[in-house]
Amino acid sequence: MADQKADLPPRLLRTPDAARFLGISLRTLEKHRTYGTGPVYRKIGGRVVYAIEDLQAWSAIGARKSTRDTDVGRVFPARRLTPTERGER
């Protein structure tokens, strides 16, 4: 029997629901989108939507077990990044 989950489209959330899912404000998520520091999003017919998998992947970047973890990703604040933060020299 085929996997029924594979036949379903990804669950998409509009910006207010995506912000609620992440536990951040709507305005913060909008700023992340503007600065390119947020989760992957899609524009469908002029509407911005987020796949739950993309929201989970973006939030997982900042996952840590200890404050001393050194080999972890960083979720940047919702602002314009410096060249160093962008990985430029």
Backbone atoms as SQL, in Angstrom:
CREATE TABLE atoms (id INTEGER PRIMARY KEY, chain TEXT, resi INTEGER, resn TEXT, atom TEXT, x REAL, y REAL, z REAL);
INSERT INTO atoms VALUES
  (1, 'A', 1, 'MET', 'N', 0.837, -1.179, 0.000),
  (2, 'A', 1, 'MET', 'CA', 0.000, 0.000, 0.000),
  (3, 'A', 1, 'MET', 'C', 0.883, 1.245, 0.000),
  (4, 'A', 2, 'ALA', 'N', 0.587, 2.207, -0.845),
  (5, 'A', 2, 'ALA', 'CA', 1.386, 3.428, -0.950),
  (6, 'A', 2, 'ALA', 'C', 1.224, 4.275, 0.307),
  (7, 'A', 3, 'ASP', 'N', 2.250, 5.024, 0.604),
  (8, 'A', 3, 'ASP', 'CA', 2.219, 5.918, 1.756),
  (9, 'A', 3, 'ASP', 'C', 1.227, 7.044, 1.478),
  (10, 'A', 4, 'GLN', 'N', 0.144, 7.102, 2.261),
  (11, 'A', 4, 'GLN', 'CA', -0.890, 8.101, 2.032),
  (12, 'A', 4, 'GLN', 'C', -0.395, 9.505, 2.338),
  (13, 'A', 5, 'LYS', 'N', 0.548, 9.636, 3.261),
  (14, 'A', 5, 'LYS', 'CA', 1.081, 10.950, 3.605),
  (15, 'A', 5, 'LYS', 'C', 1.804, 11.571, 2.415),
  (16, 'A', 6, 'ALA', 'N', 2.455, 10.749, 1.607),
  (17, 'A', 6, 'ALA', 'CA', 3.175, 11.255, 0.445),
  (18, 'A', 6, 'ALA', 'C', 2.222, 11.813, -0.598),
  (19, 'A', 7, 'ASP', 'N', 0.979, 11.376, -0.588),
  (20, 'A', 7, 'ASP', 'CA', -0.004, 11.847, -1.556),
  (21, 'A', 7, 'ASP', 'C', -0.624, 13.188, -1.171),
  (22, 'A', 8, 'LEU', 'N', -0.458, 13.605, 0.090),
  (23, 'A', 8, 'LEU', 'CA', -1.064, 14.839, 0.558),
  (24, 'A', 8, 'LEU', 'C', -0.128, 16.018, 0.288),
  (25, 'A', 9, 'PRO', 'N', -0.681, 17.176, -0.047),
  (26, 'A', 9, 'PRO', 'CA', 0.160, 18.355, -0.228),
  (27, 'A', 9, 'PRO', 'C', 0.704, 18.812, 1.124),
  (28, 'A', 10, 'PRO', 'N', 1.797, 19.577, 1.139),
  (29, 'A', 10, 'PRO', 'CA', 2.316, 20.056, 2.423),
  (30, 'A', 10, 'PRO', 'C', 1.322, 20.998, 3.074),
  (31, 'A', 11, 'ARG', 'N', 1.294, 20.991, 4.364),
  (32, 'A', 11, 'ARG', 'CA', 0.402, 21.877, 5.101),
  (33, 'A', 11, 'ARG', 'C', 1.002, 23.278, 5.062),
  (34, 'A', 12, 'LEU', 'N', 0.254, 24.231, 4.567),
  (35, 'A', 12, 'LEU', 'CA', 0.727, 25.598, 4.426),
  (36, 'A', 12, 'LEU', 'C', -0.002, 26.516, 5.393),
  (37, 'A', 13, 'LEU', 'N', 0.749, 27.415, 6.009),
  (38, 'A', 13, 'LEU', 'CA', 0.186, 28.359, 6.968),
  (39, 'A', 13, 'LEU', 'C', 0.374, 29.780, 6.466),
  (40, 'A', 14, 'ARG', 'N', -0.631, 30.609, 6.639),
  (41, 'A', 14, 'ARG', 'CA', -0.490, 32.037, 6.344),
  (42, 'A', 14, 'ARG', 'C', 0.377, 32.666, 7.432),
  (43, 'A', 15, 'THR', 'N', 0.834, 33.876, 7.201),
  (44, 'A', 15, 'THR', 'CA', 1.789, 34.529, 8.098),
  (45, 'A', 15, 'THR', 'C', 1.330, 34.585, 9.557),
  (46, 'A', 16, 'PRO', 'N', 0.101, 34.984, 9.867),
  (47, 'A', 16, 'PRO', 'CA', -0.291, 35.027, 11.286),
  (48, 'A', 16, 'PRO', 'C', -0.214, 33.659, 11.972),
  (49, 'A', 17, 'ASP', 'N', -0.638, 32.620, 11.266),
  (50, 'A', 17, 'ASP', 'CA', -0.576, 31.270, 11.843),
  (51, 'A', 17, 'ASP', 'C', 0.859, 30.775, 11.954),
  (52, 'A', 18, 'ALA', 'N', 1.686, 31.123, 10.985),
  (53, 'A', 18, 'ALA', 'CA', 3.099, 30.718, 11.035),
  (54, 'A', 18, 'ALA', 'C', 3.800, 31.392, 12.209),
  (55, 'A', 19, 'ALA', 'N', 3.513, 32.666, 12.431),
  (56, 'A', 19, 'ALA', 'CA', 4.101, 33.380, 13.565),
  (57, 'A', 19, 'ALA', 'C', 3.659, 32.742, 14.879),
  (58, 'A', 20, 'ARG', 'N', 2.393, 32.414, 14.981),
  (59, 'A', 20, 'ARG', 'CA', 1.875, 31.757, 16.184),
  (60, 'A', 20, 'ARG', 'C', 2.544, 30.399, 16.383),
  (61, 'A', 21, 'PHE', 'N', 2.728, 29.649, 15.291),
  (62, 'A', 21, 'PHE', 'CA', 3.380, 28.343, 15.346),
  (63, 'A', 21, 'PHE', 'C', 4.801, 28.473, 15.908),
  (64, 'A', 22, 'LEU', 'N', 5.521, 29.525, 15.485),
  (65, 'A', 22, 'LEU', 'CA', 6.901, 29.744, 15.937),
  (66, 'A', 22, 'LEU', 'C', 6.991, 30.415, 17.306),
  (67, 'A', 23, 'GLY', 'N', 5.896, 31.012, 17.752),
  (68, 'A', 23, 'GLY', 'CA', 5.911, 31.711, 19.032),
  (69, 'A', 23, 'GLY', 'C', 6.548, 33.085, 18.943),
  (70, 'A', 24, 'ILE', 'N', 6.479, 33.706, 17.759),
  (71, 'A', 24, 'ILE', 'CA', 6.997, 35.055, 17.581),
  (72, 'A', 24, 'ILE', 'C', 5.872, 35.942, 17.065),
  (73, 'A', 25, 'SER', 'N', 6.093, 37.237, 17.087),
  (74, 'A', 25, 'SER', 'CA', 5.046, 38.140, 16.636),
  (75, 'A', 25, 'SER', 'C', 4.942, 38.136, 15.110),
  (76, 'A', 26, 'LEU', 'N', 3.782, 38.513, 14.648),
  (77, 'A', 26, 'LEU', 'CA', 3.538, 38.633, 13.216),
  (78, 'A', 26, 'LEU', 'C', 4.535, 39.601, 12.598),
  (79, 'A', 27, 'ARG', 'N', 4.737, 40.737, 13.239),
  (80, 'A', 27, 'ARG', 'CA', 5.654, 41.763, 12.714),
  (81, 'A', 27, 'ARG', 'C', 7.090, 41.243, 12.651),
  (82, 'A', 28, 'THR', 'N', 7.513, 40.472, 13.634),
  (83, 'A', 28, 'THR', 'CA', 8.866, 39.914, 13.610),
  (84, 'A', 28, 'THR', 'C', 9.032, 38.963, 12.433),
  (85, 'A', 29, 'LEU', 'N', 8.044, 38.129, 12.182),
  (86, 'A', 29, 'LEU', 'CA', 8.125, 37.212, 11.045),
  (87, 'A', 29, 'LEU', 'C', 8.155, 37.993, 9.734),
  (88, 'A', 30, 'GLU', 'N', 7.370, 39.063, 9.643),
  (89, 'A', 30, 'GLU', 'CA', 7.403, 39.901, 8.438),
  (90, 'A', 30, 'GLU', 'C', 8.773, 40.534, 8.244),
  (91, 'A', 31, 'LYS', 'N', 9.389, 40.987, 9.335),
  (92, 'A', 31, 'LYS', 'CA', 10.737, 41.570, 9.252),
  (93, 'A', 31, 'LYS', 'C', 11.747, 40.519, 8.798),
  (94, 'A', 32, 'HIS', 'N', 11.640, 39.314, 9.341),
  (95, 'A', 32, 'HIS', 'CA', 12.537, 38.237, 8.907),
  (96, 'A', 32, 'HIS', 'C', 12.420, 38.008, 7.404),
  (97, 'A', 33, 'ARG', 'N', 11.216, 38.047, 6.900),
  (98, 'A', 33, 'ARG', 'CA', 10.994, 37.856, 5.465),
  (99, 'A', 33, 'ARG', 'C', 11.638, 38.998, 4.672),
  (100, 'A', 34, 'THR', 'N', 11.503, 40.206, 5.153),
  (101, 'A', 34, 'THR', 'CA', 12.076, 41.371, 4.479),
  (102, 'A', 34, 'THR', 'C', 13.599, 41.301, 4.432),
  (103, 'A', 35, 'TYR', 'N', 14.223, 40.915, 5.535),
  (104, 'A', 35, 'TYR', 'CA', 15.679, 40.886, 5.618),
  (105, 'A', 35, 'TYR', 'C', 16.294, 39.576, 5.138),
  (106, 'A', 36, 'GLY', 'N', 15.479, 38.594, 4.845),
  (107, 'A', 36, 'GLY', 'CA', 16.007, 37.313, 4.377),
  (108, 'A', 36, 'GLY', 'C', 16.608, 36.463, 5.471),
  (109, 'A', 37, 'THR', 'N', 16.231, 36.713, 6.718),
  (110, 'A', 37, 'THR', 'CA', 16.770, 35.962, 7.845),
  (111, 'A', 37, 'THR', 'C', 15.807, 34.915, 8.378),
  (112, 'A', 38, 'GLY', 'N', 14.639, 34.815, 7.773),
  (113, 'A', 38, 'GLY', 'CA', 13.605, 33.930, 8.290),
  (114, 'A', 38, 'GLY', 'C', 13.481, 32.626, 7.535),
  (115, 'A', 39, 'PRO', 'N', 12.420, 31.910, 7.828),
  (116, 'A', 39, 'PRO', 'CA', 12.189, 30.626, 7.175),
  (117, 'A', 39, 'PRO', 'C', 11.815, 30.803, 5.700),
  (118, 'A', 40, 'VAL', 'N', 11.981, 29.745, 4.946),
  (119, 'A', 40, 'VAL', 'CA', 11.586, 29.729, 3.542),
  (120, 'A', 40, 'VAL', 'C', 10.077, 29.947, 3.463),
  (121, 'A', 41, 'TYR', 'N', 9.664, 30.751, 2.506),
  (122, 'A', 41, 'TYR', 'CA', 8.234, 30.978, 2.309),
  (123, 'A', 41, 'TYR', 'C', 7.897, 30.851, 0.836),
  (124, 'A', 42, 'ARG', 'N', 6.605, 30.821, 0.556),
  (125, 'A', 42, 'ARG', 'CA', 6.121, 30.726, -0.822),
  (126, 'A', 42, 'ARG', 'C', 5.118, 31.839, -1.061),
  (127, 'A', 43, 'LYS', 'N', 5.089, 32.338, -2.281),
  (128, 'A', 43, 'LYS', 'CA', 4.047, 33.295, -2.678),
  (129, 'A', 43, 'LYS', 'C', 3.155, 32.589, -3.666),
  (130, 'A', 44, 'ILE', 'N', 1.902, 32.484, -3.307),
  (131, 'A', 44, 'ILE', 'CA', 0.927, 31.808, -4.158),
  (132, 'A', 44, 'ILE', 'C', -0.219, 32.789, -4.379),
  (133, 'A', 45, 'GLY', 'N', -0.345, 33.255, -5.609),
  (134, 'A', 45, 'GLY', 'CA', -1.405, 34.202, -5.920),
  (135, 'A', 45, 'GLY', 'C', -1.345, 35.472, -5.095),
  (136, 'A', 46, 'GLY', 'N', -0.150, 35.935, -4.787),
  (137, 'A', 46, 'GLY', 'CA', 0.010, 37.146, -3.989),
  (138, 'A', 46, 'GLY', 'C', -0.048, 36.913, -2.488),
  (139, 'A', 47, 'ARG', 'N', -0.304, 35.685, -2.077),
  (140, 'A', 47, 'ARG', 'CA', -0.354, 35.357, -0.647),
  (141, 'A', 47, 'ARG', 'C', 0.940, 34.697, -0.223),
  (142, 'A', 48, 'VAL', 'N', 1.403, 35.073, 0.950),
  (143, 'A', 48, 'VAL', 'CA', 2.599, 34.462, 1.516),
  (144, 'A', 48, 'VAL', 'C', 2.167, 33.299, 2.393),
  (145, 'A', 49, 'VAL', 'N', 2.761, 32.133, 2.162),
  (146, 'A', 49, 'VAL', 'CA', 2.457, 30.946, 2.964),
  (147, 'A', 49, 'VAL', 'C', 3.758, 30.243, 3.338),
  (148, 'A', 50, 'TYR', 'N', 3.711, 29.531, 4.440),
  (149, 'A', 50, 'TYR', 'CA', 4.860, 28.792, 4.959),
  (150, 'A', 50, 'TYR', 'C', 4.487, 27.326, 5.130),
  (151, 'A', 51, 'ALA', 'N', 5.372, 26.431, 4.702),
  (152, 'A', 51, 'ALA', 'CA', 5.179, 25.004, 4.961),
  (153, 'A', 51, 'ALA', 'C', 5.635, 24.721, 6.389),
  (154, 'A', 52, 'ILE', 'N', 4.893, 23.901, 7.085),
  (155, 'A', 52, 'ILE', 'CA', 5.243, 23.569, 8.467),
  (156, 'A', 52, 'ILE', 'C', 6.653, 22.989, 8.542),
  (157, 'A', 53, 'GLU', 'N', 7.018, 22.167, 7.569),
  (158, 'A', 53, 'GLU', 'CA', 8.363, 21.572, 7.558),
  (159, 'A', 53, 'GLU', 'C', 9.438, 22.654, 7.483),
  (160, 'A', 54, 'ASP', 'N', 9.197, 23.722, 6.724),
  (161, 'A', 54, 'ASP', 'CA', 10.169, 24.813, 6.619),
  (162, 'A', 54, 'ASP', 'C', 10.269, 25.597, 7.921),
  (163, 'A', 55, 'LEU', 'N', 9.145, 25.787, 8.590),
  (164, 'A', 55, 'LEU', 'CA', 9.165, 26.474, 9.886),
  (165, 'A', 55, 'LEU', 'C', 9.936, 25.658, 10.918),
  (166, 'A', 56, 'GLN', 'N', 9.710, 24.349, 10.923),
  (167, 'A', 56, 'GLN', 'CA', 10.420, 23.481, 11.863),
  (168, 'A', 56, 'GLN', 'C', 11.915, 23.454, 11.559),
  (169, 'A', 57, 'ALA', 'N', 12.279, 23.402, 10.286),
  (170, 'A', 57, 'ALA', 'CA', 13.698, 23.370, 9.905),
  (171, 'A', 57, 'ALA', 'C', 14.390, 24.665, 10.309),
  (172, 'A', 58, 'TRP', 'N', 13.731, 25.803, 10.097),
  (173, 'A', 58, 'TRP', 'CA', 14.326, 27.087, 10.452),
  (174, 'A', 58, 'TRP', 'C', 14.510, 27.197, 11.962),
  (175, 'A', 59, 'SER', 'N', 13.515, 26.802, 12.726),
  (176, 'A', 59, 'SER', 'CA', 13.640, 26.892, 14.183),
  (177, 'A', 59, 'SER', 'C', 14.669, 25.907, 14.721),
  (178, 'A', 60, 'ALA', 'N', 14.869, 24.791, 14.036),
  (179, 'A', 60, 'ALA', 'CA', 15.854, 23.791, 14.481),
  (180, 'A', 60, 'ALA', 'C', 17.289, 24.294, 14.336),
  (181, 'A', 61, 'ILE', 'N', 17.499, 25.295, 13.497),
  (182, 'A', 61, 'ILE', 'CA', 18.853, 25.849, 13.334),
  (183, 'A', 61, 'ILE', 'C', 19.398, 26.327, 14.670),
  (184, 'A', 62, 'GLY', 'N', 18.551, 26.868, 15.520),
  (185, 'A', 62, 'GLY', 'CA', 18.990, 27.400, 16.804),
  (186, 'A', 62, 'GLY', 'C', 18.942, 26.410, 17.948),
  (187, 'A', 63, 'ALA', 'N', 18.694, 25.139, 17.677),
  (188, 'A', 63, 'ALA', 'CA', 18.591, 24.134, 18.746),
  (189, 'A', 63, 'ALA', 'C', 19.935, 23.930, 19.440),
  (190, 'A', 64, 'ARG', 'N', 19.877, 23.865, 20.751),
  (191, 'A', 64, 'ARG', 'CA', 21.082, 23.677, 21.567),
  (192, 'A', 64, 'ARG', 'C', 20.762, 22.786, 22.758),
  (193, 'A', 65, 'LYS', 'N', 21.809, 22.166, 23.290),
  (194, 'A', 65, 'LYS', 'CA', 21.665, 21.397, 24.527),
  (195, 'A', 65, 'LYS', 'C', 22.297, 22.133, 25.696),
  (196, 'A', 66, 'SER', 'N', 23.231, 23.028, 25.397),
  (197, 'A', 66, 'SER', 'CA', 23.961, 23.734, 26.438),
  (198, 'A', 66, 'SER', 'C', 24.351, 25.122, 25.934),
  (199, 'A', 67, 'THR', 'N', 24.564, 26.030, 26.854),
  (200, 'A', 67, 'THR', 'CA', 25.036, 27.355, 26.468),
  (201, 'A', 67, 'THR', 'C', 26.470, 27.302, 25.943),
  (202, 'A', 68, 'ARG', 'N', 27.169, 26.201, 26.203),
  (203, 'A', 68, 'ARG', 'CA', 28.551, 26.053, 25.731),
  (204, 'A', 68, 'ARG', 'C', 28.652, 25.360, 24.383),
  (205, 'A', 69, 'ASP', 'N', 27.523, 25.001, 23.775),
  (206, 'A', 69, 'ASP', 'CA', 27.564, 24.381, 22.449),
  (207, 'A', 69, 'ASP', 'C', 28.252, 25.335, 21.478),
  (208, 'A', 70, 'THR', 'N', 29.250, 24.832, 20.776),
  (209, 'A', 70, 'THR', 'CA', 29.985, 25.679, 19.840),
  (210, 'A', 70, 'THR', 'C', 29.682, 25.331, 18.389),
  (211, 'A', 71, 'ASP', 'N', 29.315, 24.105, 18.124),
  (212, 'A', 71, 'ASP', 'CA', 29.069, 23.675, 16.756),
  (213, 'A', 71, 'ASP', 'C', 27.572, 23.661, 16.470),
  (214, 'A', 72, 'VAL', 'N', 26.957, 24.840, 16.561),
  (215, 'A', 72, 'VAL', 'CA', 25.517, 24.956, 16.335),
  (216, 'A', 72, 'VAL', 'C', 25.251, 26.093, 15.366),
  (217, 'A', 73, 'GLY', 'N', 24.072, 26.062, 14.787),
  (218, 'A', 73, 'GLY', 'CA', 23.676, 27.133, 13.892),
  (219, 'A', 73, 'GLY', 'C', 23.219, 28.349, 14.662),
  (220, 'A', 74, 'ARG', 'N', 22.945, 29.408, 13.934),
  (221, 'A', 74, 'ARG', 'CA', 22.506, 30.638, 14.576),
  (222, 'A', 74, 'ARG', 'C', 21.300, 31.186, 13.826),
  (223, 'A', 75, 'VAL', 'N', 20.247, 31.455, 14.566),
  (224, 'A', 75, 'VAL', 'CA', 19.089, 32.139, 14.007),
  (225, 'A', 75, 'VAL', 'C', 19.322, 33.611, 14.268),
  (226, 'A', 76, 'PHE', 'N', 19.494, 34.373, 13.205),
  (227, 'A', 76, 'PHE', 'CA', 19.802, 35.786, 13.337),
  (228, 'A', 76, 'PHE', 'C', 18.559, 36.584, 13.701),
  (229, 'A', 77, 'PRO', 'N', 18.766, 37.751, 14.333),
  (230, 'A', 77, 'PRO', 'CA', 17.616, 38.608, 14.621),
  (231, 'A', 77, 'PRO', 'C', 17.031, 39.167, 13.327),
  (232, 'A', 78, 'ALA', 'N', 15.828, 39.679, 13.423),
  (233, 'A', 78, 'ALA', 'CA', 15.135, 40.223, 12.256),
  (234, 'A', 78, 'ALA', 'C', 15.651, 41.630, 11.973),
  (235, 'A', 79, 'ARG', 'N', 16.817, 41.692, 11.344),
  (236, 'A', 79, 'ARG', 'CA', 17.425, 42.965, 10.950),
  (237, 'A', 79, 'ARG', 'C', 18.363, 42.706, 9.791),
  (238, 'A', 80, 'ARG', 'N', 18.832, 43.777, 9.186),
  (239, 'A', 80, 'ARG', 'CA', 19.783, 43.650, 8.091),
  (240, 'A', 80, 'ARG', 'C', 21.083, 43.057, 8.630),
  (241, 'A', 81, 'LEU', 'N', 21.612, 42.039, 7.953),
  (242, 'A', 81, 'LEU', 'CA', 22.830, 41.380, 8.407),
  (243, 'A', 81, 'LEU', 'C', 24.067, 42.146, 7.955),
  (244, 'A', 82, 'THR', 'N', 25.093, 42.074, 8.782),
  (245, 'A', 82, 'THR', 'CA', 26.380, 42.665, 8.410),
  (246, 'A', 82, 'THR', 'C', 27.056, 41.745, 7.407),
  (247, 'A', 83, 'PRO', 'N', 28.052, 42.248, 6.649),
  (248, 'A', 83, 'PRO', 'CA', 28.769, 41.378, 5.715),
  (249, 'A', 83, 'PRO', 'C', 29.391, 40.159, 6.404),
  (250, 'A', 84, 'THR', 'N', 29.879, 40.332, 7.625),
  (251, 'A', 84, 'THR', 'CA', 30.463, 39.201, 8.354),
  (252, 'A', 84, 'THR', 'C', 29.406, 38.164, 8.670),
  (253, 'A', 85, 'GLU', 'N', 28.236, 38.579, 9.091),
  (254, 'A', 85, 'GLU', 'CA', 27.153, 37.643, 9.394),
  (255, 'A', 85, 'GLU', 'C', 26.677, 36.926, 8.141),
  (256, 'A', 86, 'ARG', 'N', 26.741, 37.597, 7.003),
  (257, 'A', 86, 'ARG', 'CA', 26.345, 36.980, 5.747),
  (258, 'A', 86, 'ARG', 'C', 27.410, 36.033, 5.213),
  (259, 'A', 87, 'GLY', 'N', 28.585, 36.011, 5.845),
  (260, 'A', 87, 'GLY', 'CA', 29.662, 35.131, 5.416),
  (261, 'A', 87, 'GLY', 'C', 30.576, 35.760, 4.376),
  (262, 'A', 88, 'GLU', 'N', 30.483, 37.084, 4.234),
  (263, 'A', 88, 'GLU', 'CA', 31.356, 37.789, 3.301),
  (264, 'A', 88, 'GLU', 'C', 32.590, 38.252, 4.048),
  (265, 'A', 89, 'ARG', 'N', 33.618, 38.559, 3.314),
  (266, 'A', 89, 'ARG', 'CA', 34.853, 39.063, 3.960),
  (267, 'A', 89, 'ARG', 'C', 35.059, 40.509, 3.690);
